[in-house]
Amino acid sequence: MKLFILSADNSKEMDEISKELSEKKFITVENGDKFILMKKRRFGNILIQIVCLLLALSVSVLFLAINLIYFTYSYLWASPHVLITTEKVGEDGEKLEFNSMDEVLDKANAIL
């Protein structure tokens, strides 16, 4: 799970970014005065899962385990998390490195 950080100048801009991500099927996980944490649940590519299920039915049950591992990976670790914040410095005093909206959407729409 990679955390993407998007910068906002004020709470109105945070809400606008949040609304834009909500349209892309991101859900709000946590909300605060200076941040919004969102994530998009990924379940994996449906075509890959269908092929694994067909192979499990015709060749070996091992493909069922592969399908389960793929689903678990997609759901738990490949689901992108986005932190929208007005802060410019982290808790440790280091400057935050911000991502672009294109990076977030590329990861959210990736096949694997």
C-alpha positions in Angstrom: 0.0 0.0 0.0 1.5 3.2 -1.1 0.4 6.5 0.4 0.1 9.4 -2.1 0.1 12.9 -0.7 -1.8 15.7 -2.4 -1.3 19.3 -1.4 -4.2 21.8 -0.8 -4.0 25.4 0.2 -7.2 25.5 2.2 -10.1 23.4 3.3 -12.2 24.4 0.3 -9.5 23.1 -2.0 -9.3 19.9 0.1 -13.0 19.4 -0.4 -12.8 20.0 -4.2 -10.0 17.4 -4.5 -11.9 15.0 -2.3 -15.0 15.4 -4.5 -13.0 14.8 -7.6 -11.5 11.6 -6.2 -15.0 10.5 -5.0 -16.1 10.7 -8.6 -13.3 8.2 -9.4 -14.7 5.8 -6.7 -12.4 6.7 -3.8 -14.0 6.6 -0.4 -13.2 8.7 2.6 -11.5 6.8 5.4 -10.8 9.6 7.9 -11.4 13.3 8.1 -9.7 16.0 10.1 -9.3 19.8 10.2 -6.1 19.7 8.1 -6.4 16.4 6.2 -8.7 14.0 4.4 -7.6 10.3 4.0 -9.2 8.5 1.1 -8.7 5.1 -0.5 -9.9 3.1 -3.5 -10.6 -0.5 -3.0 -9.1 -2.7 -5.7 -10.3 -6.3 -6.2 -8.0 -7.2 -9.1 -8.6 -7.5 -12.8 -11.7 -9.5 -13.4 -10.3 -11.1 -16.5 -7.3 -12.5 -14.6 -9.7 -13.9 -12.0 -12.0 -15.6 -14.5 -9.0 -17.2 -16.2 -7.7 -18.5 -12.9 -11.1 -19.9 -12.0 -11.5 -21.7 -15.3 -8.0 -23.1 -15.0 -8.8 -24.2 -11.4 -11.9 -26.0 -12.7 -10.2 -27.7 -15.6 -6.5 -28.2 -14.7 -5.6 -27.9 -11.1 -7.0 -26.5 -7.8 -3.6 -24.7 -7.4 -5.0 -21.9 -9.7 -7.7 -21.3 -7.1 -5.0 -20.5 -4.5 -3.3 -18.3 -7.0 -6.5 -16.4 -7.6 -7.1 -16.0 -3.9 -3.5 -14.7 -3.4 -4.0 -12.2 -6.3 -7.3 -11.0 -4.9 -5.8 -10.5 -1.4 -2.8 -8.7 -2.8 -5.1 -6.4 -4.9 -7.4 -5.7 -2.0 -4.9 -5.2 0.8 -1.7 -3.9 -0.8 -2.5 -2.5 -4.2 -5.3 -0.3 -3.1 -4.0 3.3 -3.3 -4.4 5.6 -0.3 -4.5 9.3 -0.8 -3.8 11.9 1.9 -5.1 15.4 1.0 -3.5 17.9 3.4 -2.9 21.6 4.0 0.3 20.8 6.0 3.7 21.3 4.3 5.9 19.7 7.0 5.5 16.2 8.4 5.5 15.3 12.1 9.3 14.7 12.0 10.0 18.2 10.7 10.8 17.1 7.2 9.2 18.7 4.1 6.4 16.5 2.7 6.9 15.3 -0.9 3.7 15.7 -2.8 2.3 13.6 -5.7 0.3 14.8 -8.7 -3.3 13.9 -9.4 -2.1 12.0 -12.5 0.1 9.7 -10.4 -2.8 8.9 -8.1 -5.2 8.1 -10.9 -2.6 6.0 -12.8 -2.1 3.8 -9.7 -5.8 3.6 -9.1 -6.5 2.4 -12.7 -3.5 0.1 -13.0 -4.2 -3.5 -14.0 -1.9 -5.2 -11.6 
